[in-house]
Amino acid sequence: MADTAELLRANLLDVFGERDPERRRAAIERTYAPDVTFSDPDETVTGHDALGAKAQRILDEAPGFVFAPAGPVLVNHDLGYLAWGFGPAGQPPVVRGADVALVADGAISRIWTFLLD
């Protein structure tokens, strides 16, 4: 069972940062509850398939961009926070944001993404 910090890092790097659909799917299954709800300023999606499609759309719209943590994961019991940057590899981020996740039974059950720029 993963801890909250590990789950937040997996969300950022192994799911939203993973361009290979098969590796991303495996990460989704080990990181999120089956009925996970993901919300960002554009939409709210529910479930593994919808979350995987959301990650794919983000990556498709930004070829060559990578996600990188912008600080440590902060944890308060079952709630985690991770700031991040997204931009061309090796360059300053074009977009900055933060994820806040609620963890239950060793998996992310709800996650909210905030855009900071």
C-alpha positions, 0 to 999 in steps of 0.5 A: 500500500502506497503512502500519500506522498508516493501517490501524489508523485505517481499521479504527476509523473507516472500518470500525467507525465507518462506518454506510453498508454500501457505504462500509464494504465498500469500506474492508474490502476495502482494509484487511484480508486476505481471511482476516482474523481479528477477535477481541474478548471476545465472539467470533472471526470470520474473513473480510470478510463476517463482519467486516462483519457484526460492525461492523454489529451493533456500530453497530446496538446503539449508534445515535448512538455514534461511535468516536474515537481516544484517542491516536496509533497505536503501531507496532512493525514489523508490529504496531500498537496504537490506543486508542479511545473509543466513545460519543455524538457530542460526549460522553465515551466510554461504552466505552474499548478498544484494537485490536492488529493484525498487518499482512502484505503491506499488509493487516491479517491479525489484529486483537484488540480489548480492552475497557478499561472 
